[in-house]
């Protein structure tokens, strides 16, 4: 994929991995829109990046439609969707509630699926396109307290494989990116960035992985890519 002049939609792009990815792709010449639920944060991040900001919650179907209407009005076509929006919650087995699952799945699973479902007919029509799903190493191996979050990322991993099978005949590439621990605002109730640590991953490392995967010639793609910190201990 040629990044110059490519049109890219990134969910959850106001901070962390989404923000770093938007910045890297814009520097490479892409035209980028970011989404977020907090209007002030969307406006601030979009202004800093030189991106189009769209206030939207991927868990709400009407917001998904609004996102695509706004994006297509601005750019006319979509070349790449980055499903980055995600939330997490840790609960011991005996503490699990249906409400916790519903809240996390509404964003991590259903939101990602509805964003991709809206992109699919656009990609089929133009016989090209890219979907980047930001999952987690938690989607490859569970951990204590991870029933809700890990299972949501296992679901995203499974959906990614289904979409790969469905969309490859239409020249559409579906990438699954599994970051290990990244020092972002993820998991913070206040949505504030954690301080970076020299031995832990930053959003920049994941953004570089996404950019590198996308830059491969369209005849090939990386179905799944895991990024670990070299020595986080």
C-alpha positions as CSV (number, residue, x, y, z in Angstrom):
1,X,0.0,0.0,0.0
2,X,1.3,3.4,-0.9
3,X,0.8,5.6,2.1
4,X,1.0,9.0,0.3
5,X,-2.5,10.3,-0.3
6,X,-4.1,7.1,1.2
7,X,-7.2,7.7,3.2
8,X,-7.2,6.2,6.7
9,X,-9.8,6.1,9.4
10,X,-8.5,5.4,13.0
11,X,-10.9,4.7,15.8
12,X,-9.8,5.8,19.3
13,X,-7.2,8.2,17.9
14,X,-7.0,10.8,20.5
15,X,-4.1,9.3,22.5
16,X,-1.9,6.2,22.8
17,X,-1.6,3.8,19.9
18,X,-4.2,5.5,17.8
19,X,-2.6,8.9,18.1
20,X,0.9,7.6,17.4
21,X,-0.4,5.7,14.3
22,X,-2.2,8.8,13.0
23,X,0.9,10.9,13.4
24,X,3.2,8.4,11.7
25,X,0.8,7.9,8.7
26,X,0.2,11.7,8.3
27,X,4.0,12.2,8.3
28,X,4.1,9.6,5.4
29,X,1.5,11.6,3.5
30,X,-1.7,9.9,4.4
31,X,-5.0,11.7,4.9
32,X,-6.3,10.6,8.3
33,X,-9.4,11.0,10.4
34,X,-9.5,10.0,14.0
35,X,-12.5,9.2,16.2
36,X,-13.1,9.5,20.0
37,X,-15.9,9.8,22.5
38,X,-14.7,13.0,24.2
39,X,-15.3,16.1,22.0
40,X,-12.6,18.3,23.5
41,X,-10.0,15.5,23.2
42,X,-10.9,14.9,19.6
43,X,-10.6,18.6,18.8
44,X,-7.2,18.9,20.5
45,X,-5.7,15.7,19.0
46,X,-7.0,16.5,15.5
47,X,-5.6,20.0,15.7
48,X,-2.1,18.7,16.9
49,X,-2.0,16.0,14.2
50,X,-3.6,17.8,11.2
51,X,-6.2,15.1,11.1
52,X,-10.0,15.3,10.7
53,X,-11.7,14.8,14.1
54,X,-14.9,12.9,14.4
55,X,-16.7,12.6,17.7
56,X,-18.2,9.1,17.8
57,X,-18.6,6.0,20.0
58,X,-18.0,2.8,18.1
59,X,-20.4,1.0,20.5
60,X,-23.3,3.0,19.0
61,X,-24.5,2.0,15.6
62,X,-25.7,5.6,14.8
63,X,-22.2,6.9,15.6
64,X,-20.7,4.3,13.2
65,X,-23.0,5.6,10.4
66,X,-22.1,9.2,11.3
67,X,-18.4,8.4,11.2
68,X,-18.6,7.0,7.7
69,X,-20.9,9.8,6.4
70,X,-18.4,12.4,7.8
71,X,-15.3,10.5,6.5
72,X,-16.7,10.0,3.0
73,X,-17.9,13.5,2.7
74,X,-14.3,14.6,3.5
75,X,-12.3,12.2,1.5
76,X,-14.6,10.4,-0.9
77,X,-13.1,7.0,-0.4
78,X,-11.6,4.7,2.3
79,X,-8.3,2.9,1.8
80,X,-7.6,1.7,5.4
81,X,-9.6,1.2,8.6
82,X,-7.7,0.9,11.9
83,X,-9.9,-0.6,14.6
84,X,-8.0,0.7,17.6
85,X,-10.8,1.8,20.0
86,X,-10.7,-0.5,23.0
87,X,-11.4,-0.6,26.7
88,X,-10.5,-3.1,29.4
89,X,-11.5,-4.3,32.8
90,X,-10.0,-6.9,35.2
91,X,-12.3,-9.1,37.3
92,X,-11.7,-12.3,39.2
93,X,-13.9,-15.2,38.1
94,X,-16.3,-14.9,41.1
95,X,-16.7,-11.1,40.5
96,X,-17.9,-11.4,36.8
97,X,-21.2,-9.8,35.8
98,X,-23.0,-9.7,32.5
99,X,-22.9,-5.9,32.6
100,X,-19.1,-5.9,32.6
101,X,-19.0,-8.2,29.5
102,X,-21.6,-6.2,27.7
103,X,-19.7,-2.9,28.2
104,X,-16.3,-4.3,27.1
105,X,-17.7,-6.3,24.2
106,X,-19.8,-3.4,23.0
107,X,-16.5,-1.6,22.1
108,X,-13.9,-4.3,21.6
109,X,-16.0,-6.8,19.7
110,X,-19.3,-5.4,18.4
111,X,-17.8,-1.9,17.7
112,X,-14.9,-3.3,15.7
113,X,-17.3,-5.6,13.8
114,X,-19.7,-2.8,12.9
115,X,-16.9,-0.5,11.8
116,X,-15.5,-3.3,9.6
117,X,-19.0,-4.3,8.3
118,X,-19.5,-0.7,7.1
119,X,-16.1,-0.7,5.4
120,X,-16.5,-4.1,3.7
121,X,-18.9,-3.0,0.9
122,X,-16.7,0.0,0.1
123,X,-13.6,-2.3,-0.2
124,X,-15.5,-4.9,-2.3
125,X,-16.7,-2.2,-4.7
126,X,-13.2,-0.8,-5.2
127,X,-11.5,-4.2,-5.0
128,X,-8.9,-3.0,-2.6
129,X,-8.7,-2.0,1.1
130,X,-7.0,-2.7,4.4
131,X,-8.4,-3.4,7.9
132,X,-6.0,-3.2,10.8
133,X,-7.4,-4.7,14.1
134,X,-5.5,-3.8,17.2
135,X,-5.9,-6.8,19.5
136,X,-3.5,-7.9,22.3
137,X,-1.2,-10.6,23.5
138,X,-4.1,-11.2,25.9
139,X,-5.9,-12.5,22.8
140,X,-3.4,-15.3,22.5
141,X,-3.0,-16.3,26.1
142,X,-5.3,-15.7,29.1
143,X,-4.2,-14.4,32.5
144,X,-5.6,-14.2,36.0
145,X,-8.5,-11.6,36.1
146,X,-8.6,-11.4,32.3
147,X,-11.8,-13.3,31.5
148,X,-13.6,-10.2,30.1
149,X,-10.8,-8.4,28.3
150,X,-8.8,-11.5,27.1
151,X,-12.0,-13.1,25.7
152,X,-12.9,-9.9,23.9
153,X,-9.5,-10.0,22.2
154,X,-9.8,-13.7,21.4
155,X,-13.1,-12.8,19.7
156,X,-11.4,-10.1,17.7
157,X,-8.7,-12.5,16.7
158,X,-11.3,-15.0,15.5
159,X,-13.2,-12.4,13.6
160,X,-10.0,-11.2,11.9
161,X,-9.4,-14.7,10.6
162,X,-13.0,-14.9,9.3
163,X,-12.7,-11.5,7.6
164,X,-9.4,-12.6,6.0
165,X,-11.1,-15.6,4.5
166,X,-14.0,-13.5,3.2
167,X,-12.2,-10.5,1.9
168,X,-9.0,-11.9,0.3
169,X,-10.8,-12.7,-3.0
170,X,-11.5,-8.9,-3.2
171,X,-7.8,-7.9,-2.7
172,X,-8.6,-6.7,0.8
173,X,-6.0,-7.3,3.5
174,X,-6.9,-7.8,7.2
175,X,-4.1,-7.4,9.7
176,X,-4.2,-8.4,13.3
177,X,-1.7,-6.6,15.6
178,X,-1.1,-8.0,19.1
179,X,0.8,-5.5,21.3
180,X,2.0,-6.6,24.7
181,X,1.9,-4.1,27.5
182,X,2.0,-0.5,26.2
183,X,2.3,2.5,28.5
184,X,-0.9,4.3,27.4
185,X,-4.1,5.5,29.1
186,X,-5.6,2.0,28.5
187,X,-7.3,0.7,31.7
188,X,-7.2,4.1,33.4
189,X,-10.7,5.3,34.5
190,X,-9.5,8.9,34.0
191,X,-8.1,8.1,30.6
192,X,-4.8,9.7,31.5
193,X,-1.5,8.6,29.9
194,X,0.8,6.6,32.1
195,X,4.4,7.8,32.2
196,X,6.6,6.0,29.7
197,X,9.2,3.5,31.0
198,X,12.5,2.7,29.2
199,X,11.8,-1.0,29.2
200,X,8.1,-0.9,28.2
201,X,6.5,-0.4,24.8
202,X,5.1,2.9,23.7
203,X,2.4,3.7,21.2
204,X,5.2,4.6,18.8
205,X,6.5,1.0,18.5
206,X,3.0,-0.3,17.6
207,X,2.5,2.5,15.1
208,X,5.8,1.6,13.4
209,X,4.6,-2.0,13.2
210,X,1.3,-0.9,11.6
211,X,3.1,1.4,9.2
212,X,5.6,-1.3,8.2
213,X,2.9,-3.9,7.6
214,X,0.8,-1.5,5.5
215,X,3.7,-0.5,3.3
216,X,4.2,-4.0,2.0
217,X,3.2,-4.3,-1.6
218,X,-0.5,-5.1,-1.9
219,X,0.3,-8.6,-3.3
220,X,1.1,-9.7,0.2
221,X,0.1,-9.1,3.8
222,X,0.9,-10.1,7.4
223,X,-2.1,-11.9,8.9
224,X,-1.0,-11.5,12.5
225,X,1.9,-9.6,14.1
226,X,2.8,-9.6,17.8
227,X,5.0,-6.9,19.3
228,X,6.8,-7.6,22.6
229,X,9.0,-5.4,24.7
230,X,12.5,-6.7,24.5
231,X,13.1,-6.9,28.2
232,X,10.2,-5.6,30.3
233,X,11.3,-7.2,33.6
